[in-house]
Amino acid sequence: MNMDKYITVEKALSFVKSGDVIISAMAASEAKLFLNKLHTIADRVKGVSVTNCLPFEDAEFFTNPIYRESFSVDSWFFSGSQRKAYSNGTVSFIPNHLHLAGRRRLDHVKPNIFVGTATPPNKHGYMSLSLCNVYEKQMIEASDLVILEVNPRFPKTFGDLEIHESQIDYFIEADYPAPTLSDTLPNEKDIIIGKYIASMINDGDTLQLGIGGIPNAVASQLGDKKDLGIHTEMMTTGMMKLIKAGVITGKRKTLHKGKHVACFALGSQELYDFIDDNPSVSILNGNYVNDPHVIGLNDNQVSINTTIEIDLTGQCASESIGPRQFSGTGGQSDTAVGAQNARNGRSFIALYSTASVKNPQTGEREEISKIVTMLKQGAAVTLSRNDVDNVVTEYGVAQLRGCTVKERVKRLIAIAHPKFRDQLYREAVEIGYIAN
């Protein structure tokens, strides 16, 4: 271990220059100490951009608008704090498919500094990037300067995220707990949707699950399945519970048999304890894990994601509400397309049939249909109608694969909330999707 490489946060910040492009590790792998003090150098730098993805830290350099001349954020996936900061003009979104996020960003900009987290070097000098390998290793290789917060409280994971200390310029000693994500408890609608999807999952299937109440509800309904596998973007607490219960074994996988494959992990401390020093879990590069071609090599691959709004032809707006960016594309398109590339693969898009929103004229909350004739003006289409397979609400499953627009309209109306079905039918007739 080269102790000369260990520096203070203040020393690390001294390397930042005006105009620098800083790449931050994703989600729970953020360099917490560095980012939470970045604003302290605002008086000496201008035009520093930070590229991140699903940040956990509400760092002052971007949440406080007084620093917008010094810092801006370019993000692959918004968190709540970024949605709030968006109106300050300090945050901009990078349209992307997650498996190409790192590669295409590097085609556009040259990163000056990478900051992230890792476990301490072992006796051979190797470190684990721990919780995330979506784009981190790519950026380490591409950046002029690499600074890692070395933290013994982070899990040591395996895959292709091991890196030798000689490849890192500087280390900051850290001792904070790995950020956790609480499970969203499934509500009644989640459970109904979860049961619909679980009924279409077979023994031996390989799963990809997204974030939130619906994916958690699906996981909770799989207790009677056998020998499921994991090839997923995000390793979750729900998956860990199914592994411990013997439901997920990976025995029937056709790719990475017996291994639980992901490109990042995010969940409870119990999850982190489980993946620590566990060779059955492989955290592999997101450029590989989320590649639709690679996903398709898993026979019986099942992809389960959610959306905000879907139109009657099947277009999914999963990341924005009208023109307002809410989250990001993430791996939704990667995994939906990849699952359908697989032999006997299936993809599911789940959503509630309605949402309660504030009427801008009256200020009162009202119930609206999430299945709509046309998406809100300015909405980003996250998943093309060409790539939508099964759509699920609390009113059933609409199988859209190979269907005409006319068939899609009828099937989606059938799973819309009953009180909106007549209106949707009339509107579909008016614009010519179907005949009266």
N, C-alpha and C positions, 0 to 999 in steps of 0.2 A: 504494500500500500504506500503510495507516494503522498506523504503528508503535505508536501509543498503545494499540491493542487487544492488543498482545502482552504477556502476563503470565506470571508464574512459576506452577508447579504449586501452590505454597503459597498464592498469592493466589487462584487458582481455588477451592481448597478452603475459603477463608475465606467464600465465598458460600453454602456449604451450611448450612442451618438445620435444627433439629429438626423432624421431620415432613415433610421434603421428599420429593418423588417424583422420583427421578433416572432418566432413560432412557439406557441405554447402547447404542451401536451394536453390531451383531451380529458375532460370530466374529472374523475377522482385522481388523475395523474398530474394535475396542474402543480406547478412550482409555487406553492402557497406563500412562502416567505417572500420570494422575489416579487410576485405580482402584487401583494398587498402593500409593498413599499415602493412600487414603481412610481407612484405619483409624487414621491418626495424629490424626484429630480426634474420635475416639471419646469422649474425656473431656468434650467440650463439646456433643455432639448426642445426641438420643435419637429412636428411631422413624423413622430415615431408610430409605426403601425404594428399592432399585435394581431396575429392570426390565431384564432382558437376554435374550439368545438365543444358545445354543451358545457360551458364553464360552470363550476360550482361556486367559485369565489365572487362575491359582489365587490370586486376590487374598486377602489376609489378612482383609479386612473381613468376608468370609463363610465362609472356610474355618476360621477360628479361633473357636470357640464363645464365647470371652470377650467378643466384640464383639456378641453377639446382642441386647443391650438397645439398642445404638446403630444397628445395621444389619440389614436383612433383604433377601432377594432374591426377587423374583417373576419366574419365567422361562417363556418360551415354548418352550424346548427345552433339555433338560439335557445337560451335558457330564459327564465322569467326576468332576471335582471337585465338581460339584453333587450327584451321586449320593451321594458320601461325606458331604457336608455336610447332606444331607437329614435324617439322623438327629439332627443338632444342633438342629433346629427353626428354622434360619435361612433355609431355602429352601422355597418353595412353587411349584407348577406352575400355569400359566395354560392351561386347555384352549383350543385354537384351531385353526382352519384358517389356514395361513400367509398366504393372500391377504387375510384379514380381521383378522389379528393386531393391526396398528396401529390400524385404524379402531375395532374393538371395545374395545381398551384405552382409547382416547380417549373412548369413550362412558362409561367407568367412572371414570377418574381424569384429573385435570389435571396434566400434567407440569410441574414447576418448573424442572428443569435437564436439558438434553440434552448428553451428552458423546460424542464420536466422533473420527474422523480424516478428513483430507482432504489433497489435494496443495496446494502453495503457490499463491497467486493468480497468474494470468497477467497480461500487460500490460493486460488489460481488467478485471482484478479478479475474474475468474471462477476458481472452484476446482472440483475434481472430488472427489466423495465416494469415489471410487476403487473399493474392493472390494465395496461393499454398498449396495443401495438397496431392501431388503426393506420397511423401515418408516422408515428414517432421515430421508428428506426430509419425510415427514408429521410426524414428531416435532419436527423443527427448526422447522417452521411453527407448531406447537402449543405449544412450550415457552416459558416466561417468559424463560429465560436459555439461551443456546447457547454452548458452549465446544468448540472443535475443536483437536486436536493436529495441527499442520501439519507434514507429513513429506515431504521430497523423495524419499525412497526408496520411496514407494508409487506404483503405476502410475497414470497419468492415463487414465481411461476415459471413454467417451462413452455417451450415452443420454439419460436425463432426470435425471441426478444432478449436473449442473452447478449451482453455486450462487454467487451474488455475495457478495463479502466483506462488503458492507454489511448482509447479512442475518444476519451472525454477530456476537455480542457480544464474544467474546474468543478469542484464539489462544494456544496454547502451542507453542513451537518444539520439535520432536522430530526424532530422527535414528536411530531403531531400524529394523531390517529388518522388512518385512511378515511376519507369522506365516505359516508354511507348513504344509501337511498332506502327510505322506508318503503315497505310494501304497501301498495294501495289496496285497501280491503275491498273485495268485490261487492258491489251492491246487487240488488235483485235483478236488474237488467243485465249486469255483467254475467251473473250466474246462468241466466237463461241462454244468453249468447254463447257462453262457455260450454254449455251442454250441447248445443247445436253443433259446435265445431268439434268437440270431443267425440261425438257420435260418428264423425267422419274420419277420425284418426284410427289407424289400424295398428295392431301389434307389429313391431319392427320398423315403424316409420321413423324418419329422422326429422327433427323439429328445428324451426327457427321461430322465436317468439319476440315480440316487441315489448314496449314499456307500458305499464298502466293496469287499470282494473280489469279490463277484458282479457289481456294475456294472462294475468294472474288467475283469473277465473278459469281459463282454459286449463292451466297447469293443475288447478285444484280438482279438476274433473277427470284427471288421467290416472287415478290410482289403480284402476283395474286393468290397465294396459301392461303389455310385456315387451321387454327388450327394445324400448324406444332408444333412439340415438339423438345426439345434438350436433348440428352444424349451424351455428348461429352467429349473428353479429355480436350480441351481448349475452354474456353469461349472467344469469339472474339467480336470486335467492330461490325462486320457485323451482328452477331446474335443479339446483343443489338438493332441495328437499326430495325431489323425485329420484335423484341418484341415490341418496341415502336410503330411500324406501325400496330400492331395487327395481323401480319401474324403468328407469333409464340405465341401460347397460352398454349400449353401443355394439352389442354382439353381432347384430345383423347389418351393420353399416357396410356399404360397398366402398367407402373412402375413409381412411383413418379409422379402421375398425377398432373398437374398444376405446377410442379416444373421444373426449368431450371437447369439441373444437369451437373456438370463439376468437374474436379479435379484440375484445375488451370485456372486463368484468365490472359490474356495478351492482351493489346491493347491501346486504347486512354484514355485520362483523362476522357472523356465523359463516357466511359465504366466503369471506376472505380467509378465515381460519381453515375452511375446507380446501380451498385451492392452494394454500401455502404448502410448498414442497410436495405437491401432489402430481406425479407424472401422468396421471390419467387425464389431466386437463392440459390442453395445448392452446396457448394464446399465440396465434399466428398472424402474420401481416394481413391487414385489412384488404390490401390490394389483391391478395390471394383468396382469403376466406369469403369475401363478398363478390368475387368475380362470378357472374351468372353462369359462365361455362363450368367453373369448378363446382359450384353449388349443384349443377345439373348432373355431376358425376355420382351424386348420392341417389341411388334408387329410392323411391318412396319418400322423397323430400317434401316436407310440408312447411309452408311459409304462412305466418299469421301476423297481420299488421292491422292498424286502425286508420281511420280517416276522419276528417272534419266534416266533409260534405261530398256527395256524389251526385252527378247528374244522371238523367234517364238513359243516357247512352253508355254510362259506365266510367266517365272521367272522374278521377278522384283528386280532390283538393285536400291534401293531408298536411300541408305546411303553412298555409296562409288563410286568412279570413279576408276575402277580397284581396286588395293589394297589400294588406298589413301582414308582414312576415310574423309567423307565430313560432315555428320551430325550424324544421328543415327536411329535405328529402331523406337524409340519412341513407339507410340501406333498403328502403321500401321497394324501390324499383329493382335494385340488385336481387333481392331475395324473392320477390314475386315472379320475376322473369326466370331466375335460376331454378326455382321449384318446378316451374312448368317445363323447363328443359329436361327435367329428370324423368326417368322411366317411372310411370305411375305417380308422378309428382302432382301436388295440388297447392294452390295458393288461396288464402282467405283474406278478405278485407272486411273488418268488422266496424260497426258504428251503431249508436243509438238511433232510433227512428226520428227523434225530435231533440231540440235543444231549447233552453229557456234563455232568451236574450232581451236586452233592453231596447225598447222602441225609441229611436232617436228623436221622434216628434213628441211623444207623450211622456217619455221617461219611465214608462211602466214596463215591467217584464212581460213578455209574451212567448208562447210556445210556437216554434216554427219547425217545419219539416227539414231534416238533414238530407233527405232524398229530394232533389229539386229538378225542375225542368232544365234550367241552365244555371251554371255556377255563378257565384257573385262576380260582378264586374271586377276585373283585375286579379282574380284568383289564379294562383299557380297550379297547373296540372302536375301533380306529383307522380301519379301513375296513369299512363295513357289507357284509354278504353281498349286499345289493342292488347293490353297486357293484364286486364282484369279477368279473374277466373270465377271465384265464388264470393258473393257479397252476403253478409250476415247481419241482421238486426234481431231485436227481441221478437220479431214477428215471423222469422224463418230465414231460409237460405235461398238466394237467387243464383242459380248456376248460369253464368254468362258465356262460358267458353264456346266459341263457334257460333254464337247466336247473332241473328240480324238485329238491327236497331229496333225494329218492331217487336221482336221477341224480348229484347232487353227491357224496353219500356214496360211491357206487361208484367214481366217477372219482378222488376224493381218496384213497381207500384204495389204489387202483391205483398211486399215486405215493408212497405211504408206504413206509418201510423194510419189507422182506419179513417181518422177524421180528415186526412189530407188526400186520400186516394182519389176521390171524385175530382178535386181541383187539379191534381196532377194529370189525370186522364184528359180533362178539358184542355189543359194547356198543351199537352202532347198532340192533341188533335189540331189545335190552333196553329202550331208551328209545323205541322205536317209529318210528325214522326209516325203517327198512326191515323187511320181513317176512322171516322165516327161510325 
